[in-house]
């Protein structure tokens, strides 16, 4: 497993998970309407001052998913991850999450990383709870991602604070 910058060759496999109802059914965005051109545009804008989207790949450099830091500020960022169904249960998610959190704190010098999960996304909630991530009341999180108060209160929130 490794992380690398997204490449145009990843677009077809990215579109695969976007059109897989098992993968996207509980996500915030309606990915089922996305096209290959949307994937290419996302890949071309995947590394900016405010966002970092990296490919999770296997040993043969095959795209397995995307891990992201979004809405990056001087002190915090929002975390996101999505992997292909074929990669689920094989350790890609926790490995990529650990790598991205390390990057957030060590390379970007962030103080906190947060993310949200829909209350009915039981698969994701089990994953984060199983791996020891603590839920945080929405009122305790400083969110820079442009969410409305109503949206903030409708999600389950997790946060990791840098120990350094």
C-alpha positions in Angstrom: 0.0 0.0 0.0 1.1 3.5 -0.7 -0.2 7.0 -1.1 0.5 9.0 -4.2 -0.9 12.0 -6.1 -4.0 11.2 -8.1 -3.4 10.5 -11.8 -5.7 10.6 -14.9 -5.3 6.8 -15.1 -7.2 6.6 -11.8 -10.4 8.2 -13.2 -12.1 5.0 -14.4 -11.6 3.2 -11.1 -12.7 6.3 -9.2 -15.9 6.4 -11.3 -16.4 2.7 -10.4 -16.8 3.5 -6.7 -18.9 6.6 -7.4 -21.4 4.4 -9.3 -21.4 1.6 -6.7 -24.5 2.0 -4.6 -22.9 -0.1 -1.8 -20.1 2.4 -1.5 -21.9 5.7 -1.9 -25.4 5.0 -0.4 -24.7 6.9 2.9 -22.3 9.6 1.7 -23.1 13.3 1.7 -22.6 13.8 -2.1 -24.7 12.2 -4.8 -21.8 10.6 -6.7 -24.1 8.5 -8.9 -24.5 11.4 -11.3 -20.7 11.9 -11.7 -19.1 11.3 -15.1 -15.6 10.4 -16.2 -15.0 14.1 -17.0 -16.0 15.0 -13.4 -13.3 12.5 -12.2 -10.7 13.9 -14.5 -11.5 17.5 -13.3 -11.3 16.4 -9.7 -7.9 14.7 -10.3 -6.6 17.8 -12.0 -7.5 20.0 -9.1 -6.6 17.5 -6.4 -3.7 19.3 -4.8 -4.2 23.0 -3.8 -3.5 25.1 -0.7 -6.9 24.3 0.7 -7.3 20.6 -0.3 -5.1 17.6 -0.6 -6.6 14.5 -2.3 -4.3 11.5 -2.6 -4.7 8.1 -4.3 -4.5 5.0 -2.1 -2.9 2.3 -4.3 -1.8 -1.3 -4.0 1.6 -2.7 -4.6 0.9 -2.8 -8.4 0.0 0.9 -8.3 -3.7 0.1 -8.8 -6.1 2.8 -7.5 -8.0 1.6 -4.5 -9.5 4.9 -3.2 -9.0 8.5 -2.3 -8.0 10.0 1.1 -8.3 13.7 1.6 -7.6 16.7 3.8 -10.1 19.4 2.9 -10.6 23.0 3.9 -7.1 23.1 5.2 -6.3 26.1 7.4 -3.3 27.0 9.5 -4.6 24.8 12.4 -7.1 22.3 11.1 -8.6 20.3 8.2 -11.5 18.0 7.4 -10.6 14.4 6.7 -12.4 12.3 4.1 -11.8 8.8 2.7 -13.6 6.6 0.2 -12.4 3.2 -1.1 -13.5 0.9 -3.8 -15.7 -2.1 -2.6 -12.9 -4.5 -3.7 -10.5 -2.8 -1.2 -12.9 -3.0 1.8 -11.9 -5.2 4.7 -8.3 -5.4 3.5 -6.7 -2.7 5.7 -6.5 0.1 3.1 -8.8 2.5 5.0 -7.1 2.4 8.4 -3.6 2.4 6.8 -4.4 5.4 4.6 -6.1 7.2 7.5 -3.1 6.8 9.7 -0.8 8.0 6.9 -3.0 11.1 6.2 -3.3 12.0 9.9 0.5 11.7 10.3 0.9 14.0 7.2 -1.6 16.5 8.7 0.2 16.8 12.0 3.8 16.3 10.9 4.0 17.9 7.5 1.2 20.5 7.7 1.6 21.2 11.4 -2.2 21.1 12.0 -3.6 21.0 15.5 -6.8 19.1 14.7 -8.4 17.0 12.0 -12.2 16.4 12.1 -14.7 14.5 10.0 -18.4 13.8 10.0 -20.5 10.7 9.4 -24.2 10.5 8.7 -26.1 8.9 11.7 -27.3 6.1 9.4 -23.9 5.2 8.0 -23.5 2.3 10.3 -20.5 0.8 8.3 -18.5 4.0 8.7 -19.5 4.5 12.4 -18.5 0.9 13.2 -15.1 1.4 11.4 -14.2 4.6 13.3 -15.5 3.3 16.7 -13.6 0.0 16.2 -10.4 1.9 15.6 -10.8 3.9 18.7 -11.7 7.3 17.3 -13.7 9.3 19.7 -17.0 11.0 18.8 -17.1 14.7 19.7 -20.2 16.9 20.2 -20.6 19.2 17.2 -20.6 22.2 19.5 -17.0 21.4 20.5 -15.6 21.4 17.0 -14.3 24.4 15.1 -15.4 23.6 11.6 -14.0 25.5 8.6 -15.7 23.5 5.9 -18.7 25.7 5.2 -21.3 23.6 6.9 -24.6 25.2 8.1 -25.4 24.9 11.8 -28.2 22.5 10.8 -25.8 20.3 8.9 -23.3 20.3 11.7 -25.9 19.2 14.2 -27.2 16.4 11.9 -23.9 14.5 11.7 -21.8 12.4 14.1 -18.4 14.1 14.4 -15.0 12.7 15.1 -11.8 14.7 15.9 -8.2 13.9 16.4 -6.0 16.5 18.2 -2.3 16.7 17.7 -0.3 15.8 20.8 2.7 18.0 19.8 
